[in-house]
Amino acid sequence: MGTHLLVDFGSTYTKLTAVDLEKETLIGSARAMTTVKTDVIEGFNLALEKLKNAHEMMPEIVQISACSSAAGGLKMAAIGLVEELTAEAAKRACLGAGALVNHVFSHHLSKKEIKILKSADIDIILLAGGTDGGNNECIIHNAKRLKEADLGVPIIVAGNKDAADTIDELFQNTNLEYYIVDNVMPKLKKLNVDDAKHIIRKIFIDKIIEGKGIKKAEQKTGEIIMPTPEAVLVASELLAKGHEEIEGLGELMVIDIGGATTDVHTIGEGTPKRMEVILKGLQEPFAKRTVEGDLGMRYSANALVSLVSPFEFKQYYDTDHNGFNDNFKEHAQKLHDHVDYLPDTSEDEAFDEALARICTDYSVSRHVGSVEVVYTPLGNMYYQTGKDLTDVQYVIGTGGVLINHPDAKGILKEVEQKSNRKLELRPKHSQFLIDKEYIMAAMGLLAQKNPRLALKLLKRHLT
């Protein structure tokens, strides 16, 4: 049957994973620096050569699938009516489609906000606002502002359906590329993001990868079918839910620490676990992703260390090493300036571990739900905002630092309940798994063609 080659054009590395379709085994993987500034095929060919040299008996390649986060990945702006509702729903649609949400605006767009959008490095705008039959004045106002601004990026209209015809008339006979899709929040606090996600992926495939010089890779690799973060989310959901007769693992969390961002994916309902807790706010998606642009091991090292004081940093630092000093921001600057740097001393390794612990702790803190105590004449009441993840069964670590660190599970313990954050609904008693073979994104790609095999390989290779 041959080999299915799975390709991830990443921001730093192009990663190849080969699967033997007949034996249903993982042949191996290889990587090379992504060469998006010249020709991405150069990095692909180098990685492919490494793979073939390491596995001389590899069967003929019969299928190739690819995903990409190169050239900064997919960047979006989300616009809605109420910050906690339609603006948040728009943001979640973007994140679920594998995008990095650079800007979120609510209510009526101001001239200042339009100016920000004009100078922003974004690929798509998602315009939402109002439940179906609710307020349509705000989304129409914002559509007019976007028409006047003519930002030159596709606009997805995913708001109150009563405004759709008016916005369609506004945008007709202009140079705007626009798509009108189902409302991301048709009813109060109810999410409906599938239609918007479908169009985001279509635009990504048809337009964005071409504009970033990655489209030409399709001549050799086949179609680039999704952004890399979406591939990881697809693999996570498959692993949690299972497929046909193969059982899944149940509720799980995936921590993906990269050089620029830290992504957290959770699969599960996240509903309140106690009778006295009342759910508050927007409905949470079963498959949820958040991405933190200020939490990364290299590109975002400066932003990361600015979050903590020297005293707080020491709490994450391995006390067995004496290399720490209060000039840790200078070291972070070095990492920012040399993104390909690999630690070559025990002190540098300990510093990297501290950064990874901060990435894990802070990203989980922003992802999980929390409870608020409300005192009433009848006693205490509890309101839950976000997901209750206290019963998550598995936490999976991926990304370079977790894959290569000898104590990756020690880093992942930062996800657990903390005494100083008692109101956060963090996992309590999870098992830790490591994506040692770096296959999460690859298996998300494979799942598009062969979900059964993708699930088997995930369960076999997560250690």
Residue pairs with C-beta under 8 A, 6 or more apart in sequence:
1 20
1 21
1 22
1 59
1 62
2 21
2 22
2 59
2 60
2 61
2 62
2 63
3 18
3 19
3 20
3 21
3 27
3 58
3 59
3 60
3 61
3 62
3 63
4 18
4 19
4 21
4 61
4 62
4 63
4 64
4 65
4 446
4 449
4 450
5 16
5 17
5 18
5 19
5 48
5 61
5 63
5 64
5 65
5 221
6 16
6 17
6 18
6 19
6 64
6 65
6 66
6 441
6 442
6 443
6 445
6 446
7 14
7 15
7 16
7 17
7 44
7 64
7 65
7 66
7 67
7 221
8 14
8 15
8 16
8 17
8 66
8 67
8 68
8 69
8 228
8 231
8 441
8 442
8 445
9 34
9 36
9 40
9 43
9 44
9 66
9 67
9 68
9 69
9 70
9 214
9 217
9 224
9 228
10 34
10 68
10 69
10 70
10 228
11 34
11 69
11 70
11 71
11 72
11 73
11 258
11 259
11 260
12 33
12 34
12 259
12 339
12 340
13 31
13 32
13 33
13 34
13 43
14 31
14 32
14 33
14 34
14 35
14 40
14 43
14 44
14 47
14 70
15 29
15 30
15 31
15 47
15 438
15 441
15 442
16 29
16 30
16 31
16 44
16 47
16 48
16 51
17 26
17 28
17 29
17 437
17 438
17 439
17 442
18 26
18 27
18 28
18 29
18 51
18 55
18 58
18 61
19 25
19 26
19 27
19 442
19 446
19 453
19 457
20 26
20 27
20 58
20 59
21 59
21 62
21 63
21 450
21 453
22 59
24 453
24 456
24 457
25 457
26 437
26 439
26 457
26 460
26 461
27 55
27 58
28 51
28 54
28 55
28 58
29 51
29 437
29 438
29 439
29 442
30 47
30 48
30 50
30 51
30 54
31 47
31 50
32 43
32 44
32 46
32 47
32 50
33 43
33 46
33 340
34 40
34 43
34 70
35 41
35 42
35 43
36 70
36 71
36 212
36 213
36 214
39 213
39 216
40 70
40 213
40 214
40 216
40 217
41 216
41 217
41 220
44 217
44 220
44 221
51 58
52 58
63 222
63 449
64 220
64 221
64 222
65 222
65 223
65 225
65 445
65 446
65 448
65 449
66 217
66 218
66 221
66 222
66 223
66 224
66 225
66 445
67 224
67 225
67 226
67 227
67 228
67 230
67 231
67 441
67 444
67 445
68 209
68 214
68 224
68 227
68 228
69 98
69 227
69 228
69 229
70 212
70 214
71 212
71 213
71 214
72 100
72 121
72 212
73 98
73 99
73 100
73 227
73 228
73 229
74 97
74 98
74 99
74 100
74 123
74 124
74 200
74 204
74 208
74 227
75 99
75 100
75 102
75 121
75 122
75 123
75 124
76 94
76 99
76 100
76 101
76 102
76 122
76 123
76 124
76 125
76 126
76 200
77 101
77 102
77 103
77 104
77 105
77 117
77 120
77 122
77 124
77 125
77 126
78 87
78 90
78 91
78 93
78 94
78 101
78 103
78 104
78 105
78 125
78 126
78 128
79 87
79 90
79 104
79 105
79 106
79 109
79 125
79 126
79 127
79 128
79 129
79 142
80 86
80 87
80 88
80 89
80 90
80 91
80 104
80 105
80 106
80 128
80 129
80 159
81 87
81 106
81 107
81 128
81 129
81 130
81 135
81 138
81 139
81 159
82 106
82 107
83 104
83 106
83 107
84 281
84 282
85 185
85 188
85 189
85 282
86 106
86 128
86 129
86 130
86 131
86 159
86 184
86 185
87 104
87 105
87 106
87 128
88 104
88 282
89 128
89 184
89 185
89 191
89 193
89 282
90 104
90 126
90 127
90 128
90 158
90 184
90 196
91 101
91 104
92 184
92 191
92 193
92 282
92 285
92 288
93 126
93 128
93 158
93 184
93 193
93 196
93 197
93 200
94 101
94 124
94 126
94 200
95 101
95 288
95 289
95 290
95 291
96 193
96 197
96 230
96 233
96 285
96 287
96 288
96 289
97 196
97 197
97 200
97 201
97 204
97 227
97 230
98 200
98 201
98 204
98 226
98 227
98 228
98 229
98 230
98 231
98 233
98 289
99 123
99 124
99 200
99 227
99 229
100 261
100 291
100 293
101 291
102 120
102 121
102 122
102 293
103 116
103 117
103 120
103 122
105 113
107 138
108 138
108 141
108 142
109 141
109 142
109 145
109 146
114 145
114 146
114 148
114 149
117 125
117 149
117 151
118 149
118 151
122 153
123 153
123 154
123 203
123 204
123 208
123 211
124 153
124 154
124 155
124 156
124 200
124 203
124 208
125 146
125 151
125 153
125 154
125 155
125 156
126 156
126 158
126 184
126 196
126 200
127 139
127 142
127 143
127 146
127 155
127 156
127 157
127 158
127 159
128 139
128 158
128 159
128 183
128 184
128 185
129 135
129 136
129 138
129 139
129 142
129 159
129 160
129 163
130 136
130 138
130 139
130 159
130 160
130 162
130 163
130 183
131 160
131 183
131 185
131 186
131 187
131 188
132 160
132 161
132 162
132 183
132 186
132 187
133 160
133 162
134 160
135 160
136 159
136 160
136 162
136 163
136 166
139 157
139 159
139 160
139 163
139 167
140 163
140 166
140 167
140 170
143 157
143 163
143 166
143 167
143 170
143 171
144 170
146 155
146 176
147 170
147 171
147 174
147 176
150 174
150 175
150 176
153 177
154 177
154 178
154 179
154 203
154 207
155 171
155 176
155 177
155 178
155 179
156 178
156 179
156 181
156 196
156 199
156 200
156 203
157 164
157 167
157 178
157 179
157 180
157 181
158 181
158 182
158 183
158 184
158 195
158 196
159 183
159 184
160 183
161 182
161 183
161 186
164 180
167 178
167 180
168 180
171 178
177 207
179 199
179 203
181 195
181 196
181 198
181 199
182 192
182 194
182 195
182 196
183 192
184 191
184 192
184 193
184 196
185 191
185 192
185 282
186 192
189 281
189 282
189 283
190 283
191 282
191 283
191 285
193 285
201 225
201 226
201 227
201 230
204 226
204 227
205 223
205 224
205 225
205 226
209 215
209 218
209 224
214 224
215 224
217 224
218 224
225 445
225 448
226 234
226 444
226 445
228 441
229 256
229 263
229 289
229 291
230 444
231 440
231 441
231 442
231 444
231 445
232 254
232 256
232 263
232 265
232 398
232 440
232 441
232 444
233 265
233 287
233 289
233 444
234 444
234 447
234 448
235 440
235 441
235 443
235 444
235 447
235 454
235 458
236 252
236 254
236 265
236 267
236 287
236 396
236 440
236 444
237 267
237 286
237 287
238 248
238 443
238 444
238 447
238 451
238 454
238 455
238 458
239 248
239 249
239 252
239 267
239 396
239 455
239 458
239 459
239 462
240 248
240 249
240 250
240 251
240 252
240 267
240 268
241 248
241 267
242 248
242 455
243 451
243 452
243 455
244 452
246 452
246 455
246 456
246 459
248 455
249 393
249 394
249 459
250 268
250 393
250 394
251 266
251 267
251 268
251 269
251 389
251 391
251 392
251 393
251 394
252 266
252 267
252 268
252 392
252 393
252 394
252 395
252 396
253 264
253 265
253 266
253 267
253 364
253 389
253 392
253 394
253 395
253 396
253 415
253 427
253 430
254 263
254 264
254 265
254 266
254 395
254 396
254 397
254 398
254 440
255 262
255 263
255 264
255 360
255 363
255 364
255 395
255 396
255 397
255 398
255 399
255 402
255 412
255 415
256 262
256 263
256 264
256 265
256 398
256 399
256 440
257 295
257 296
257 297
257 356
257 359
257 360
257 397
257 398
257 399
257 400
257 401
257 402
258 296
258 297
258 399
258 400
259 296
259 297
259 298
259 299
259 300
259 339
259 400
260 293
260 296
260 298
260 299
260 300
261 291
261 292
261 293
261 295
261 296
261 300
262 291
262 292
262 295
262 296
262 359
262 360
262 362
262 363
262 399
263 289
263 290
263 291
263 292
263 363
264 289
264 290
264 291
264 292
264 363
264 364
264 366
264 367
265 287
265 288
265 289
266 287
266 288
266 367
266 387
266 389
266 392
267 286
267 287
267 288
268 286
268 387
268 389
268 392
269 284
269 286
269 387
270 284
270 288
270 369
270 386
270 387
270 388
270 389
270 425
271 279
271 388
272 278
272 279
272 384
272 388
273 388
273 390
273 391
274 382
276 380
276 381
276 382
277 371
277 382
277 383
277 384
277 388
278 381
278 382
278 383
278 384
279 383
279 384
280 372
280 383
280 384
280 385
281 385
281 386
284 369
284 386
284 387
288 367
288 387
290 363
290 366
290 367
292 359
292 362
292 363
292 366
293 300
293 303
294 300
294 303
294 304
294 306
294 307
295 303
295 304
295 358
295 359
295 362
295 363
296 303
296 304
296 359
297 335
297 352
297 355
297 356
297 359
297 400
297 401
298 335
298 336
298 338
298 339
298 340
298 341
299 336
299 339
300 336
301 332
301 333
301 335
301 336
301 355
302 329
302 332
302 333
302 336
304 332
304 355
304 358
304 359
305 313
305 328
305 329
305 332
305 355
306 329
307 358
307 362
308 316
308 358
310 326
310 328
313 324
313 328
313 354
313 358
314 324
316 354
316 357
316 358
316 361
317 324
317 350
317 351
317 353
317 354
318 350
318 353
318 354
320 350
321 346
321 347
321 350
322 347
323 345
323 346
323 347
323 348
323 350
323 351
324 347
324 350
324 351
328 351
331 351
332 355
334 341
335 341
335 355
343 349
343 351
343 352
352 401
352 405
353 401
353 405
353 407
353 411
355 401
356 401
356 402
356 405
356 411
357 411
357 414
360 411
360 412
360 414
360 415
361 414
361 415
361 418
364 414
364 415
364 426
365 421
365 424
365 426
367 387
368 386
368 387
368 389
368 424
368 425
368 426
369 384
369 385
369 386
369 387
369 388
369 389
369 424
369 425
370 384
370 385
370 386
370 423
370 424
370 425
371 382
371 383
371 384
371 385
371 423
371 425
372 382
372 383
372 384
372 385
372 423
373 380
373 381
373 382
373 423
374 380
374 381
374 382
374 383
375 381
384 425
386 425
387 425
388 425
389 425
389 426
389 427
390 417
390 425
390 426
390 427
390 428
391 427
391 428
392 427
392 430
393 430
393 431
394 430
394 431
394 432
394 433
395 412
395 415
395 427
395 430
395 431
395 432
395 433
396 432
396 433
396 434
396 435
396 440
396 462
397 403
397 408
397 409
397 411
397 412
397 432
397 433
397 434
397 435
398 434
398 435
398 438
398 440
401 408
401 411
402 408
402 411
402 412
402 434
402 435
403 434
403 435
403 436
403 438
405 411
408 432
408 434
409 432
409 434
412 432
413 432
415 426
415 427
415 430
416 426
416 427
416 428
416 430
417 424
417 426
417 427
417 428
418 424
418 426
433 462
433 463
434 462
434 463
435 461
435 462
436 461
436 462
436 463
437 461
439 457
439 458
439 461
440 458
443 454
443 455
443 457
443 458
444 454
446 453
446 454
446 457
447 454
447 455
